[in-house]
Amino acid sequence: MITYQNLYLDIRRRLLQAGFPGAGLEARELVCFGSGKTREEFYRDGPLYTSPEIEEAVRALTDRHINGEPVAYLIGEWEFYGLTLEVTPAVLIPRVDTEVLAEAAIEFMGPLEKCRLLDLCTGSGCVGLAAAANVPGCRALLGDISGEALEVCRRNVRRCGLTDRVKADVLDALAPPPPSIGTFHCITCNPPYITYREMEELDRSVRDFEPHLALYGGEDGLDFYRAIVGRWKAALVEGGRMYFEVGAGQADAVLRLMRGQGFADINILPDTQGIGRVVYGTALAEE
């Protein structure tokens, strides 16, 4: 027999030995999921003994994770900007870096009494849902080309209690915007931006488990930026902003694309590691 606390410590040690930098958090999530406990219950029951069945379940989950399967897919949910969202292999796992994109959009829309947000390549809906949850006057449309991703997204809309202000629908970011969707004060997008070469070099946990449809951005990783900057600017109101997450080393290229399409006040925001992670610009009236 083993206590919950000692089981957690044992799992954390195994993950550290396997080279997982987030071993502490991941071990806690695996123990909680395998035992059916909330985090509060896990901390409360740390000195108590687990059952052999729970220990076996947690160790089996750990083996799967060490073999490459992401914890978020194993437990079926992940946190993003204070929201606990459903995730499946149909959507990318929300990353902390992407919170820079959500926070920038929230900061821009916060002072607006009423505003419309469009989140392209929405996946789980994490960016659009974080923005809508933190800007009461925001109504949002979340778009994706993947039907499976939209099913997850719609469940997350309901999970966050935002069905009155947030809708999810099929939108192809590479195509021109349908006139029926109207205009927006803010467009956010975390598009596929992995290059052909980078796809070959991805960590196994990403390459073998996360959806390639949401990863591959063309030979140079910029296909979606070119299309969205060139075609979706028309869906912004005058003074509206377009915000992109970008891959490491892509910020300057995306900045040039936005400048070439007449965006003004273009800026680059760093992530927690100081890497240019978000590029945004303001749409001016067409002359």
Secondary structure, DSSP 8 states (H G I E B T S, - for coil): --BHHHHHHHHHHHHHHTT-TTHHHHHHHHHHHHHT--HHHHHHTTTSB--HHHHHHHHHHHHHHHTT--HHHHHTEEEETTEEEE--TTS----GGGHHHHHHHHHHHTT-SSEEEEEES-TT-HHHHHHHHH-TTEEEEEEES-HHHHHHHHHHHHHTT-TTTEEEEE--TTS---GGG--EEEEEE----B-HHHHHHS-HHHHTTS-GGGTB--TTS-HHHHHHHHHSGGGEEEEEEEEEE--TT-HHHHHHHHHHTT-EEEEEEE-TTS-EEEEEEE-----
